[in-house]
Amino acid sequence: MATTYAAIDLPTYPEDAQIIQRDGWYQIVTPTFKEISANEVFVSHVKDEEIEKRVEETFALYRKDDLPFKWSIGPMSSPDRLEQEVAKRASESWIFRGMAIDTDTTLDLPEGITVESVGSSNFEEFLETYIAGWNFENFREQTRDRLMKSITHPSCEYYLARRSGQAIGAGGTVFKQKHGFLISAVVLKEHRGSGAYRALVQRRLVDLQKRGLPFAVTQARDSTSAPVLERLGFETVFRAKIYRTD
């Protein structure tokens, strides 16, 4: 399952994002973006005798730049005792699911919702929707820079959902060799329940199928988006835990 997390490409992150990757380890550190979406330990398989040292080094690295970060614990980490060391230093935690769906799945779509690819002509609308949906106003310039880079990168595609012409939702896909990784889907609060989230999923599945990619994967919080995705036909591949530290 670790490949799902290592599959997230650098083009989706700010310019100064640093990938730390070695055997059994995958981590991102972004000094200018003080948000957990760009600061995370994805994969952490360590030797038992190195747990305390590795955990303290990792926390110190983020602490140096006053960065909040999250640490994924589950199939992508070992041994079990690692979780104990991470948990006692964390601020909060939640369960998440690794989920997957066949790209030939067809969803019933509501009337009045359209989804379009993002390019130069609609980038500003997409940016404003994305920032509002994710509450990234404090990171406006960093978000603009990384999304502008991402929409022109061959491994990424972003989408804008509209309701009666109004921009109300956004989402993206990272294309991999054998699957697509669905990322960053969000619908503005006042338009949730409209079917825009479902429409964003369907459009991305259609585009993945056109590319010959048989399935899509994603990461979803157990208490929020995971039940929605389950109703759309996604299967839970595994459950794991996120530990956040501020």
N, C-alpha and C positions, 0 to 999 in steps of 0.2 A: 504493500500500500504506500510505501514511502515515495514511490515515483509520482504519485498524484501531487504531492506537496513540492517535490523538487521540480515539478513541471511548470511552476509559475515563473514566467520569464522576466528577466531584468527590464525589458522595454515597458512593462507596466508600472515601474517604480521611478522615483525622482532621479535626477542625474547623479547625485552623490550616493546612491544606494550601493552598499557593499555586500557582496555575496561571500560568505565564508563556507567553503565546501571542502570536505575531506571524507575519507572512508567512514561511513556511518554517521555523518554529520552534515546538516544543511541549515544555514542561518542567514538572515538578512538584517543589516544595520543601516539606518538612514538618519544621519545626524541632524539634517535640517527639517525633517518631517516628524514632529513629535506626536505620532499617532500609531497605534498598534498594527494598523493595516500594513505598515512598511517596516515594522520592527518585530521579528518573530524568529523563534527557534522551531523549525519545521521537523527536522529529523535529528535525533540525539541518542545514538547507541554508544554507550561508553563502558569501559571496564569498571567492575565493581570498586576496585581500589582507587579509581580516579574520580569517583562521583563528587565528593566534596570539593575537590580542587576545580573540576570542570564547572560545577554549578557556581562557585564563587567567582571564577574568572568571567563567566557569562554575565552574571548580575553586575559585576564591576564594569564590564564593557558598556552596558547600557546606562549605568549610573553615572559614568564619566560625562556623558552629554545630556544627562537628565532626561532620558528617553523612557516613556512607558513601553512595555513590550509584552508579548504573549509567548507562551511555551506550550507546544502541542505534546501531550502525553497519551500514549496508546500504542497501536501497532508500529508507530514510527519512532518508538523510544524503548530503551531497555538499559539496565535491568529494572525490576519493579521498585527497588529501593530509590531509584532516581526520583520518582514521583514524590516520595516523602520529603526529600531535600528541597525540591522545587516548591511544593505546597506550603511548607512552613515559612517561606519568604514571600509568597504571593499575596496580592491584595484581594483577589476574587477568582472564582472559577466557574465554568459552565461546561455542560456536555455538548458535544457536537457530533455530527454524523458525516461519514464519507458516503456519498450516494451516487447512484448511476442509473442511466436509462438508455434504452435503444433509440437511435436517432430516427428510426422509422415510425416512432410513436406519433399518432395524430391526436391533437387536442381540440376540443370544441372551443371555438373562439367567440367572444361577445361582439355584438355589432358596435360600430363607432370607434373601435380601437385599431390603430394602424401602427406598424413598426417599420422603421427605415434604418438603413446603414448610416453611420456618421462619417461625414467628410467635411471639407472646408466650408461648404455652403450652410451647413446646419450645426457646425461645431459650437458656436456660441450658445445656442439654445440647449444643446446637449450639456455643455459645461455648467450652465446655470442650474439645470435640472439635477445633475450629478452632485454639485456642491450643496444644493438645498436638501436633496434626499439624504446625503451622508453627513450633513452638518459640518462641512469642511470649509466654512467661510474663513476661518483662521489660517487655512493653508491654501488660499486661492491661487497664488502665483505658482507654488510648487505643484498643485493639482493641474493647473493649466499646462505647465511645461511637460509633465509626464504624460498627460492625456494627448497632447498635441503630438508627442513623439510616438505614442502607442497607436494612434489611428492610422499612421502611415507605415507601420511596421508589418511585414508580411505574416507574422505569427499571431497577430491580434485583429479583432474586429469588434467595434462597438456599435450599439444600437440605441435609437431614440424611439420611445413609444409616445403616441399622441392619442388624445381623446377629443374628437370633433375639432381637430387641428391644433389643439393646445398640447404642448410638451408636458408630459406627466411622469415619465419613467425612463430609466436608462439601464443598460446592462452590457456585458462584454463576454467575449470568448477568447481563450488562448488556444491556438491550434497546435496539436502535437501529432506525432507520426501515426498513432493508432487511435486517438480519441481527441475530444475537445474538452477543455476545462472551462466551465461556466463561472464567471466572476462578476462581482459588483452590481448585481441586479437590485434596483431600488425603485420604489414608486412613491411619489409625493404623498404625504400623509392624508391629505384631503381627497385623494383619488384612489386610496386603497380599497379593494373590494370591487373595483371596476372591471377587472379582468386583464389589466395591463400587464401584471406579472406573468400570468398564463401566456399572454401573447408574446412577451419577450422570450419566454422559454421556447414556445413553438417556432418562432422565427429562427432562433439559434439552432434548434434541432434540424430544421429544413436545410439550413446552410451547411451544417456538418454532414448531412446525408449527401448533399450535392458534391461535397469534397471526398466522398467515399469513406468517411469516418463512421464506424458502426455504432459507437456509443459516446455518451457525454457523461462527465463526472463533475461533482461539485462538493463543496464543504458547506454544511448548513447547521445552524444552531438548533439544538434539539427542541428548545422551547418556543421558537419563532418560525423560521422558514422551513425547517425539516418537515413538520406536519403538512404544510402546504404542498411541498414537493412530493410527498408521499401520496397525497390525493391526486396529483398529476401523473402518477405512475412510476416515480423514482423508487428504486429499491435501496434499502440501507445495507451497505457493504460492511461497515463496522461503526462502532461507537467509540469515542475517545473523549479526552478532556482538554480544555484550554485553561491554563493558569495565566492570569494577567497580573502584572506588577506595575505600579505607578511610582 
